[in-house]
């Protein structure tokens, strides 16, 4: 592609003036405020606008330089679409003060965080043993004080993730139930696929056109939904087979997701081979540390955000990534500007990294910050 030489407004005016003067036998008045100079400056403005339009056209004709909607339209010609944002999911525990009689938490019940910034809705979940398809909700029997229901954020993206205990308000009219909380964090929310991620997936798509390759299998997995990580082990458990370990960030992807990944891989697998799709092996990591608060900071108010930061960091690690001892210290320091010192850090009772197998994933256990 030929190089486009860009010119500034001054260069355009100077070039026009030189060309005009070369064609005239008399000296032309090009002083500031003259009519001729005003015409040349006006033409220079049009030239700058034309340059800008040309740059936009060139930028949109190459995927590597495209942005936003131009990326979508480029890959759309190849039947690819940007993976949408994903709302976070988790479990909410509804409790009543008096366990007399029956009550129910119906599907559609809404809840919110204490600061009202994030809202959630109770959803039907056949995998939840407390869910009743007949009642379309989560019933509480006579004498039962609480029930744990499945819930989903009303908005999608990373912003829908919340820490443990963040949900505390019932925003629907709900009889016979008094409080709500989430014992575990909601961590599987994900933003829409970024431009860079779409471009990388497009490259995998082109590489997968030959089929029966690692790139083809990886592309098939990436098409299922955003936020997935995976590990492909060839000739495991035997020659002519391969095993795919996949995770959605929870450490325990549902059977429906594993089935969807299996269905996506099957059309591109090598002929004569077989494969299995499995969830990762979860390694629970317990963290302990002591902090010293800097002057003017309330240590008690700092502990909660530090615990949330460490938990979120570990829970978001993809498949096969070990938990670094020094990185945990960095996360602790980064959680608050009021930390003067961090001491006594241990990971599973040790001061070394927690090594995760290629088919495993780390999840936060008890995080104790004192």
C-alpha positions as CSV (number, residue, x, y, z in Angstrom):
1,X,0.0,0.0,0.0
2,X,1.5,3.4,-1.0
3,X,2.5,5.7,1.9
4,X,0.1,8.7,2.5
5,X,2.2,11.9,3.1
6,X,0.2,14.1,5.4
7,X,0.6,17.9,5.4
8,X,-0.2,20.5,7.9
9,X,-2.3,23.6,7.2
10,X,0.9,25.7,7.0
11,X,2.5,23.4,4.5
12,X,-0.7,23.4,2.4
13,X,-0.8,27.2,2.3
14,X,3.0,27.4,1.6
15,X,2.7,24.9,-1.3
16,X,-0.3,26.7,-2.8
17,X,1.4,30.1,-2.5
18,X,4.6,28.8,-4.1
19,X,2.6,27.3,-7.0
20,X,0.6,30.4,-7.5
21,X,3.6,32.7,-7.4
22,X,5.4,30.5,-9.9
23,X,2.6,31.0,-12.4
24,X,2.5,34.8,-12.1
25,X,4.9,37.4,-13.5
26,X,4.0,39.9,-10.7
27,X,4.5,39.6,-7.0
28,X,1.4,38.5,-5.3
29,X,0.3,40.0,-2.0
30,X,0.2,37.1,0.5
31,X,0.3,39.2,3.7
32,X,-1.9,38.3,6.6
33,X,-5.4,39.6,5.9
34,X,-5.0,39.7,2.1
35,X,-7.8,38.3,-0.1
36,X,-5.4,35.8,-1.8
37,X,-4.1,34.5,1.5
38,X,-7.6,34.1,2.8
39,X,-8.5,32.0,-0.2
40,X,-5.4,29.8,0.2
41,X,-6.1,29.3,3.9
42,X,-9.7,28.3,3.1
43,X,-8.5,25.8,0.5
44,X,-6.0,24.5,3.1
45,X,-8.9,23.9,5.5
46,X,-10.7,21.8,2.9
47,X,-7.4,19.9,2.3
48,X,-7.1,19.0,5.9
49,X,-10.7,17.8,5.9
50,X,-10.0,15.6,2.9
51,X,-6.9,14.2,4.5
52,X,-9.0,13.3,7.6
53,X,-11.6,11.5,5.4
54,X,-8.9,9.6,3.6
55,X,-7.4,8.5,6.9
56,X,-10.8,7.3,8.2
57,X,-11.3,5.3,5.0
58,X,-7.9,3.7,5.2
59,X,-8.3,2.9,8.9
60,X,-11.6,1.2,8.3
61,X,-10.4,-1.0,5.4
62,X,-7.9,-2.8,7.6
63,X,-9.0,-4.8,10.7
64,X,-5.8,-4.1,12.5
65,X,-6.5,-0.4,12.5
66,X,-10.3,-0.5,12.8
67,X,-12.1,0.4,16.0
68,X,-15.6,-0.1,17.4
69,X,-18.3,-0.5,14.8
70,X,-15.7,-0.8,12.0
71,X,-14.4,-3.9,13.7
72,X,-17.9,-5.4,13.9
73,X,-18.7,-4.7,10.2
74,X,-15.3,-6.1,9.1
75,X,-15.6,-9.4,10.9
76,X,-19.3,-9.5,10.2
77,X,-18.5,-10.1,6.5
78,X,-17.0,-13.4,7.7
79,X,-20.1,-14.3,9.8
80,X,-18.3,-13.4,13.1
81,X,-20.0,-11.3,15.8
82,X,-18.6,-9.6,18.9
83,X,-19.4,-11.6,22.0
84,X,-21.8,-9.7,24.2
85,X,-21.3,-8.6,27.8
86,X,-22.3,-11.2,30.5
87,X,-24.2,-10.5,33.7
88,X,-22.8,-12.0,37.0
89,X,-24.6,-14.9,38.6
90,X,-24.6,-16.2,42.1
91,X,-26.5,-17.3,45.2
92,X,-28.6,-15.2,47.5
93,X,-29.7,-16.3,50.9
94,X,-33.2,-15.0,52.0
95,X,-33.9,-15.2,55.7
96,X,-37.0,-14.5,57.9
97,X,-37.0,-13.7,61.6
98,X,-39.9,-16.0,62.4
99,X,-40.1,-19.3,60.7
100,X,-43.8,-19.9,61.3
101,X,-45.9,-21.0,58.3
102,X,-44.8,-21.2,54.7
103,X,-43.4,-18.5,52.4
104,X,-41.8,-18.3,49.0
105,X,-39.2,-16.3,47.1
106,X,-40.7,-16.2,43.6
107,X,-38.7,-15.9,40.4
108,X,-38.4,-12.2,39.5
109,X,-37.8,-11.0,43.0
110,X,-35.3,-8.1,42.9
111,X,-32.5,-7.2,45.3
112,X,-29.8,-4.6,45.5
113,X,-26.5,-3.8,47.0
114,X,-26.4,-1.5,50.0
115,X,-25.5,1.5,48.0
116,X,-28.2,0.8,45.3
117,X,-25.6,0.8,42.5
118,X,-26.2,-2.8,41.4
119,X,-29.5,-4.7,41.1
120,X,-30.2,-8.4,40.8
121,X,-33.1,-10.7,40.1
122,X,-34.0,-14.2,41.3
123,X,-33.9,-16.6,38.4
124,X,-35.2,-20.1,37.8
125,X,-32.5,-22.7,38.3
126,X,-33.2,-26.4,37.9
127,X,-29.8,-27.2,39.3
128,X,-30.6,-25.6,42.6
129,X,-32.3,-28.1,44.8
130,X,-34.3,-25.4,46.6
131,X,-36.0,-24.4,43.3
132,X,-39.6,-25.5,42.8
133,X,-40.7,-25.6,39.1
134,X,-44.3,-26.0,40.2
135,X,-44.3,-22.9,42.3
136,X,-41.8,-21.1,40.1
137,X,-39.8,-20.0,43.1
138,X,-37.9,-21.0,46.2
139,X,-40.3,-22.0,49.0
140,X,-39.7,-22.0,52.7
141,X,-41.4,-24.7,54.6
142,X,-42.9,-24.3,58.0
143,X,-40.0,-24.0,60.5
144,X,-37.5,-23.2,57.7
145,X,-35.7,-19.9,58.4
146,X,-33.8,-19.4,55.2
147,X,-33.5,-20.5,51.6
148,X,-30.7,-20.0,49.0
149,X,-31.9,-18.8,45.6
150,X,-30.0,-18.4,42.3
151,X,-29.8,-14.8,41.1
152,X,-28.5,-12.8,38.2
153,X,-27.4,-9.2,37.8
154,X,-29.8,-6.9,35.9
155,X,-26.9,-5.3,34.1
156,X,-24.1,-6.9,32.3
157,X,-20.3,-6.4,32.5
158,X,-17.6,-6.5,35.0
159,X,-19.4,-3.8,37.0
160,X,-22.1,-6.4,37.9
161,X,-19.5,-8.3,40.0
162,X,-19.9,-7.7,43.7
163,X,-18.1,-9.0,46.8
164,X,-19.5,-11.3,49.4
165,X,-22.1,-9.7,51.6
166,X,-22.6,-6.7,49.2
167,X,-26.3,-7.6,48.5
168,X,-28.4,-6.6,51.5
169,X,-31.6,-5.0,50.2
170,X,-34.9,-6.6,49.0
171,X,-36.4,-4.2,46.5
172,X,-39.5,-6.2,45.6
173,X,-42.6,-6.6,47.7
174,X,-41.9,-9.9,49.4
175,X,-44.1,-11.3,52.2
176,X,-42.8,-13.4,55.0
177,X,-39.1,-12.8,54.2
178,X,-37.0,-10.2,56.0
179,X,-33.4,-10.1,54.8
180,X,-31.1,-11.1,52.0
181,X,-27.4,-11.5,51.6
182,X,-24.9,-13.2,49.4
183,X,-22.4,-15.4,51.2
184,X,-20.1,-15.7,48.2
185,X,-19.0,-13.1,45.7
186,X,-20.6,-12.7,42.2
187,X,-17.5,-12.9,40.0
188,X,-18.5,-14.2,36.5
189,X,-19.7,-10.9,35.0
190,X,-17.8,-9.9,31.9
191,X,-17.7,-6.9,29.6
192,X,-18.4,-7.2,25.9
193,X,-15.5,-8.5,23.9
194,X,-12.9,-5.8,23.3
195,X,-11.7,-4.7,19.9
196,X,-8.3,-6.5,20.5
197,X,-10.1,-9.7,21.6
198,X,-12.3,-9.7,18.4
199,X,-9.2,-9.2,16.3
200,X,-7.3,-12.1,18.0
201,X,-10.4,-14.3,17.6
202,X,-10.6,-13.4,13.9
203,X,-7.0,-14.6,13.5
204,X,-7.9,-17.9,15.1
205,X,-10.9,-18.1,12.8
206,X,-8.7,-17.7,9.7
207,X,-6.3,-20.3,11.1
208,X,-9.1,-22.7,11.9
209,X,-10.3,-22.8,8.3
210,X,-8.0,-25.8,7.7
211,X,-9.8,-27.5,10.6
212,X,-8.4,-30.4,12.7
213,X,-5.9,-28.1,14.4
214,X,-5.4,-26.7,17.9
215,X,-6.4,-23.3,16.5
216,X,-9.6,-24.8,15.2
217,X,-10.5,-26.3,18.5
218,X,-9.6,-23.1,20.4
219,X,-11.7,-21.0,18.0
220,X,-14.6,-23.3,18.5
221,X,-14.4,-22.9,22.3
222,X,-14.0,-19.2,22.1
223,X,-17.3,-18.9,20.1
224,X,-19.4,-20.5,22.9
225,X,-19.3,-17.4,25.2
226,X,-17.0,-14.7,26.5
227,X,-14.8,-15.1,29.6
228,X,-13.8,-18.7,29.0
229,X,-10.3,-20.1,29.6
230,X,-9.2,-23.5,28.6
231,X,-6.4,-26.0,28.3
232,X,-6.1,-28.7,25.6
233,X,-4.1,-31.9,26.4
234,X,-3.3,-34.0,23.4
235,X,-3.1,-37.8,23.6
236,X,-4.7,-37.7,27.0
237,X,-5.9,-40.1,28.4
238,X,-4.7,-42.2,25.5
239,X,-3.2,-41.9,22.0
240,X,-5.7,-40.5,19.5
241,X,-7.7,-38.6,22.1
242,X,-7.6,-35.2,23.6
243,X,-9.0,-33.6,26.7
244,X,-10.3,-30.1,27.0
245,X,-10.4,-28.4,30.4
246,X,-12.6,-25.4,30.3
247,X,-13.7,-22.8,33.0
248,X,-16.1,-19.8,33.0
249,X,-14.4,-18.2,36.0
250,X,-16.4,-20.0,38.6
251,X,-14.2,-23.1,38.9
252,X,-17.4,-25.2,38.5
253,X,-18.8,-24.6,35.0
254,X,-22.4,-26.0,34.6
255,X,-23.1,-29.1,32.6
256,X,-24.9,-27.0,30.0
257,X,-21.7,-25.1,29.3
258,X,-19.6,-28.3,29.0
259,X,-22.2,-29.7,26.6
260,X,-22.1,-26.5,24.6
261,X,-18.3,-26.6,24.3
262,X,-18.5,-30.3,23.3
263,X,-21.0,-29.5,20.6
264,X,-18.8,-26.6,19.3
265,X,-15.6,-28.8,19.2
266,X,-17.2,-31.8,17.5
267,X,-17.5,-30.4,14.0
268,X,-13.8,-29.4,13.9
269,X,-12.1,-32.3,15.6
270,X,-9.7,-34.5,13.6
271,X,-11.3,-37.5,12.0
272,X,-10.7,-40.7,13.9
273,X,-10.1,-38.9,17.2
274,X,-12.2,-38.7,20.3
275,X,-12.2,-36.1,23.0
276,X,-13.7,-35.2,26.4
277,X,-14.6,-31.8,27.9
278,X,-14.2,-31.4,31.7
279,X,-14.3,-28.9,34.4
280,X,-11.0,-27.8,36.0
281,X,-9.6,-29.2,39.3
282,X,-10.1,-26.5,41.9
283,X,-7.3,-25.7,44.3
284,X,-8.4,-23.7,47.3
285,X,-5.9,-21.1,48.5
286,X,-6.1,-19.7,52.0
287,X,-4.3,-16.4,52.6
288,X,-3.1,-14.9,55.8
289,X,-1.4,-11.5,56.3
290,X,-1.0,-8.7,58.8
291,X,-1.0,-5.0,57.8
292,X,0.2,-1.8,59.5
293,X,-1.9,1.2,58.8
294,X,-0.3,4.5,58.0
295,X,-0.9,7.5,60.2
296,X,-4.3,9.0,59.8
297,X,-5.9,5.8,58.5
298,X,-8.5,3.6,60.2
299,X,-7.2,0.0,60.0
300,X,-10.6,-1.5,60.7
301,X,-12.1,0.2,57.7
302,X,-9.3,-1.1,55.5
303,X,-9.6,-4.8,56.2
304,X,-12.8,-5.5,54.2
305,X,-11.6,-4.0,50.9
306,X,-8.3,-5.8,51.2
307,X,-10.0,-9.1,51.6
308,X,-12.3,-8.4,48.7
309,X,-9.3,-7.4,46.5
310,X,-7.3,-10.5,47.3
311,X,-10.3,-12.8,46.8
312,X,-11.2,-11.2,43.5
313,X,-7.6,-11.5,42.2
314,X,-7.4,-15.2,43.0
315,X,-10.9,-16.0,41.7
316,X,-10.1,-14.4,38.3
317,X,-7.0,-16.3,37.6
318,X,-7.4,-18.5,34.5
319,X,-6.8,-22.2,34.1
320,X,-3.2,-23.3,34.9
321,X,-2.0,-20.0,36.4
322,X,-0.2,-20.4,39.7
323,X,-0.8,-18.0,42.7
324,X,2.3,-15.9,43.1
325,X,3.4,-15.1,46.6
326,X,4.8,-11.7,45.7
327,X,1.8,-10.8,43.5
328,X,-0.5,-11.3,46.6
329,X,1.6,-8.8,48.5
330,X,1.3,-6.4,45.6
331,X,-2.5,-6.8,45.5
332,X,-2.7,-6.1,49.3
333,X,-0.7,-2.9,48.9
334,X,-2.8,-1.9,45.9
335,X,-6.1,-2.3,47.8
336,X,-5.5,0.7,50.0
337,X,-3.3,3.8,50.0
338,X,-3.2,3.6,53.8
339,X,-1.0,0.6,54.1
340,X,2.4,1.3,55.7
341,X,3.6,-2.3,55.8
342,X,2.6,-5.9,55.1
343,X,4.0,-8.7,57.1
344,X,3.3,-12.4,57.9
345,X,2.0,-13.3,54.5
346,X,1.3,-17.0,53.9
347,X,-0.3,-18.9,51.1
348,X,-1.7,-22.2,52.4
349,X,0.5,-21.8,55.4
350,X,3.7,-21.3,53.3
351,X,5.7,-18.4,52.0
352,X,6.1,-19.9,48.5
353,X,3.9,-19.8,45.4
354,X,0.9,-22.1,45.1
355,X,1.6,-24.1,41.9
356,X,-1.5,-24.9,39.9
357,X,-1.6,-27.8,37.4
358,X,-2.3,-27.0,33.7
359,X,-5.8,-28.4,34.2
360,X,-6.4,-26.8,37.5
361,X,-7.7,-23.4,38.7
362,X,-7.1,-21.5,41.9
363,X,-10.0,-20.2,44.0
364,X,-9.8,-18.2,47.2
365,X,-10.6,-19.9,50.5
366,X,-10.4,-18.2,53.8
367,X,-8.6,-14.8,53.5
368,X,-7.5,-13.5,56.9
369,X,-6.1,-9.9,57.0
370,X,-5.3,-8.6,60.5
